[in-house]
Every structure is written in structure tokens, then in C-alpha cells.
């Protein structure tokens, strides 16, 4: 077995439900690309038919997209590392020469 000499932690919702990171990403893209913000009647009908709540309905208020934009930008001096084309939902930064990797899953974020 490999011994890793660094901390690893995972953040999960207390209720065990999925997190809303995908929904936040979609909302952030829609804010940047006006065509994505236009109402989609077919999609709205499908959401109603399958009883899929909006992000705002799930949260109980409007999502804070400014806060979401700072998700992997801690309040310490760090360098952002470009995303790899062959990895989904992996974010890296460098802090004092050490690479910090965040991995998003539907129900957790691992660090």
C-alpha cells in the first residue's frame, strides 16, 4: 500500500443527498451565454412532468453565482492550474509549491 503524507478530506451533505454543483455550473454558463438563459418550453414541461425542481426551488432562494465563482479560490496566495482536457470535474491550484486537487462528485467534493 502507498503511504500518503498529506491530508485528504471529503465534504458531503449531512442528509446524504446530491450536491448542487452541476446545477450551479449550468446557471453560471447560462449567465455568460444569453442564448442559454432563454426559456425552453419543452424542458420546462419535462421538469414539471417529472417533478424536477429548479435550483432556486431546491435552495429556497436564488443561487449565489458570485460565491460559486470563488469555489476553488481560497483566501490564500495560490496559482490556478489549467484544467486538463481529459479530466472532468477536477480542479487544481498550487499553494506554496504544493498542488491541491479538488474532485467533484455528485454527492461530494474530495480534496
ZANU-382092 format. One record per residue: x negated, y negated, z of N, C-alpha, C in turn; residue number from 1; residue in three letters. Coordinates in pm, whole numbers. Layout:
! residues N
nxx:nyy:nzz:caxx:cayy:cazz:cxx:cyy:czz:k:r
X:Y:Z:X:Y:Z:X:Y:Z:NUM:ALA
...
! end
This chain:
! residues 111
nxx:nyy:nzz:caxx:cayy:cazz:cxx:cyy:czz:k:r
-84:119:0:0:0:0:-88:-125:0:1:UNK
-40:-230:-60:-111:-356:-66:-76:-441:56:2:UNK
-177:-495:119:-152:-585:232:-157:-728:180:3:UNK
-46:-798:195:-39:-937:153:-60:-1023:276:4:UNK
-148:-1122:265:-181:-1206:381:-113:-1342:372:5:UNK
8:-1342:329:85:-1465:324:229:-1435:364:6:UNK
296:-1541:404:436:-1526:445:525:-1509:324:7:UNK
627:-1431:341:730:-1417:239:862:-1429:311:8:UNK
951:-1510:256:1082:-1523:317:1189:-1522:211:9:UNK
1309:-1495:254:1423:-1489:164:1539:-1561:229:10:UNK
1608:-1643:152:1723:-1719:201:1848:-1658:138:11:UNK
1944:-1624:224:2072:-1568:181:2185:-1639:254:12:UNK
2301:-1638:194:2417:-1691:262:2454:-1601:379:13:UNK
2499:-1661:485:2536:-1586:604:2651:-1488:576:14:UNK
2742:-1528:488:2857:-1442:457:2826:-1335:352:15:UNK
2703:-1334:300:2663:-1233:203:2712:-1257:61:16:UNK
2786:-1363:39:2837:-1394:-95:2724:-1447:-184:17:UNK
2753:-1456:-313:2653:-1508:-407:2629:-1656:-382:18:UNK
2510:-1702:-417:2483:-1845:-407:2538:-1914:-532:19:UNK
2528:-2044:-536:2587:-2119:-648:2481:-2177:-742:20:UNK
2360:-2123:-740:2252:-2182:-820:2283:-2181:-970:21:UNK
2339:-2073:-1021:2373:-2068:-1163:2476:-2176:-1196:22:UNK
2576:-2191:-1111:2680:-2292:-1133:2622:-2433:-1128:23:UNK
2528:-2456:-1035:2462:-2586:-1028:2382:-2611:-1156:24:UNK
2311:-2510:-1204:2232:-2526:-1327:2323:-2562:-1444:25:UNK
2436:-2495:-1454:2531:-2526:-1561:2582:-2669:-1550:26:UNK
2612:-2713:-1430:2660:-2850:-1409:2551:-2951:-1442:27:UNK
2427:-2920:-1408:2315:-3011:-1440:2296:-3021:-1591:28:UNK
2305:-2908:-1663:2293:-2911:-1809:2407:-2992:-1870:29:UNK
2529:-2972:-1819:2644:-3044:-1872:2628:-3194:-1852:30:UNK
2566:-3234:-1742:2543:-3377:-1717:2444:-3435:-1818:31:UNK
2345:-3356:-1858:2243:-3402:-1952:2289:-3398:-2097:32:UNK
2380:-3307:-2129:2425:-3288:-2268:2575:-3316:-2274:33:UNK
2613:-3432:-2323:2755:-3472:-2321:2850:-3370:-2384:34:UNK
2805:-3299:-2489:2893:-3201:-2554:2935:-3090:-2457:35:UNK
2851:-3060:-2359:2883:-2956:-2262:2984:-3002:-2158:36:UNK
3002:-3133:-2147:3094:-3188:-2047:3238:-3194:-2098:37:UNK
3257:-3175:-2228:3391:-3183:-2285:3476:-3066:-2236:38:UNK
3604:-3093:-2209:3693:-2984:-2163:3702:-2873:-2268:39:UNK
3705:-2753:-2221:3718:-2635:-2307:3846:-2564:-2265:40:UNK
3952:-2581:-2345:4084:-2528:-2306:4084:-2376:-2296:41:UNK
4011:-2308:-2387:4006:-2162:-2380:3939:-2118:-2250:42:UNK
3828:-2182:-2217:3757:-2147:-2095:3842:-2177:-1973:43:UNK
3910:-2291:-1973:3998:-2327:-1862:4109:-2223:-1844:44:UNK
4168:-2177:-1957:4273:-2074:-1949:4218:-1944:-1892:45:UNK
4098:-1904:-1937:4037:-1781:-1885:4009:-1790:-1736:46:UNK
3958:-1906:-1692:3930:-1925:-1550:4058:-1914:-1467:47:UNK
4167:-1974:-1517:4294:-1964:-1445:4346:-1821:-1445:48:UNK
4338:-1756:-1561:4387:-1619:-1573:4314:-1524:-1478:49:UNK
4183:-1539:-1467:4104:-1450:-1382:4077:-1509:-1243:50:UNK
4143:-1622:-1215:4134:-1687:-1084:3989:-1715:-1045:51:UNK
3916:-1778:-1138:3777:-1815:-1114:3773:-1962:-1072:52:UNK
3739:-1990:-948:3738:-2130:-903:3620:-2208:-962:53:UNK
3637:-2337:-973:3528:-2424:-1019:3426:-2438:-905:54:UNK
3309:-2488:-938:3208:-2511:-836:3261:-2608:-731:55:UNK
3329:-2713:-775:3384:-2811:-681:3486:-2745:-588:56:UNK
3569:-2658:-642:3667:-2587:-558:3598:-2495:-458:57:UNK
3492:-2426:-502:3420:-2336:-411:3350:-2413:-299:58:UNK
3293:-2530:-334:3219:-2607:-235:3309:-2691:-145:59:UNK
3426:-2725:-197:3515:-2812:-121:3488:-2959:-146:60:UNK
3390:-2990:-229:3360:-3128:-272:3272:-3123:-396:61:UNK
3238:-3238:-450:3156:-3244:-571:3014:-3196:-544:62:UNK
2956:-3119:-637:2818:-3074:-618:2722:-3192:-622:63:UNK
2621:-3190:-538:2520:-3295:-534:2407:-3258:-631:64:UNK
2419:-3303:-755:2322:-3267:-858:2187:-3335:-837:65:UNK
2186:-3450:-770:2058:-3515:-738:1979:-3432:-637:66:UNK
2048:-3377:-540:1983:-3289:-443:1937:-3159:-511:67:UNK
2019:-3104:-599:1984:-2983:-672:1855:-3004:-754:68:UNK
1839:-3122:-813:1720:-3151:-894:1591:-3145:-811:69:UNK
1603:-3155:-679:1485:-3152:-591:1465:-3015:-526:70:UNK
1536:-2914:-573:1536:-2783:-508:1397:-2725:-485:71:UNK
1311:-2727:-583:1177:-2668:-568:1070:-2777:-567:72:UNK
1104:-2888:-508:1012:-3001:-497:1005:-3043:-350:73:UNK
928:-2970:-271:922:-3000:-127:858:-3135:-101:74:UNK
883:-3193:17:830:-3325:51:683:-3320:95:75:UNK
603:-3245:21:458:-3240:43:392:-3260:-93:76:UNK
267:-3299:-93:195:-3315:-218:187:-3180:-288:77:UNK
232:-3175:-412:230:-3049:-487:221:-3078:-636:78:UNK
187:-2975:-710:178:-2984:-856:281:-2887:-914:79:UNK
361:-2935:-1008:457:-2847:-1072:386:-2764:-1178:80:UNK
421:-2637:-1189:363:-2547:-1286:469:-2517:-1391:81:UNK
430:-2524:-1518:525:-2500:-1627:585:-2360:-1616:82:UNK
712:-2350:-1653:781:-2222:-1648:729:-2130:-1758:83:UNK
723:-2003:-1727:683:-1902:-1824:805:-1864:-1908:84:UNK
785:-1852:-2039:896:-1818:-2129:953:-1679:-2101:85:UNK
871:-1588:-2049:917:-1450:-2031:969:-1420:-1891:86:UNK
986:-1521:-1807:1041:-1502:-1672:1164:-1589:-1654:87:UNK
1271:-1526:-1610:1392:-1600:-1579:1400:-1625:-1429:88:UNK
1448:-1743:-1393:1476:-1776:-1254:1354:-1769:-1162:89:UNK
1237:-1795:-1217:1114:-1801:-1138:1059:-1942:-1151:90:UNK
1030:-2004:-1038:978:-2140:-1033:849:-2138:-953:91:UNK
746:-2210:-1001:619:-2213:-931:573:-2357:-912:92:UNK
510:-2380:-798:441:-2506:-771:306:-2470:-709:93:UNK
216:-2566:-706:87:-2543:-642:74:-2644:-528:94:UNK
45:-2592:-409:28:-2674:-289:-111:-2645:-233:95:UNK
-194:-2747:-231:-331:-2734:-179:-404:-2614:-239:96:UNK
-389:-2594:-370:-458:-2487:-440:-389:-2353:-437:97:UNK
-285:-2338:-356:-212:-2211:-348:-84:-2218:-431:98:UNK
-59:-2114:-509:63:-2108:-588:177:-2058:-500:99:UNK
286:-2133:-503:407:-2096:-430:510:-2058:-535:100:UNK
563:-1938:-523:658:-1887:-622:796:-1870:-558:101:UNK
898:-1922:-626:1036:-1907:-583:1107:-1819:-687:102:UNK
1179:-1719:-641:1251:-1630:-731:1400:-1637:-695:103:UNK
1480:-1679:-790:1625:-1690:-769:1694:-1560:-806:104:UNK
1780:-1516:-719:1870:-1403:-746:2012:-1454:-728:105:UNK
2110:-1374:-763:2250:-1418:-749:2289:-1441:-603:106:UNK
2220:-1373:-511:2259:-1386:-371:2145:-1431:-281:107:UNK
2031:-1470:-339:1919:-1510:-254:1815:-1592:-332:108:UNK
1726:-1653:-255:1605:-1715:-309:1491:-1657:-228:109:UNK
1393:-1598:-296:1278:-1542:-228:1160:-1635:-251:110:UNK
1074:-1645:-152:955:-1731:-157:836:-1652:-113:111:UNK
! end
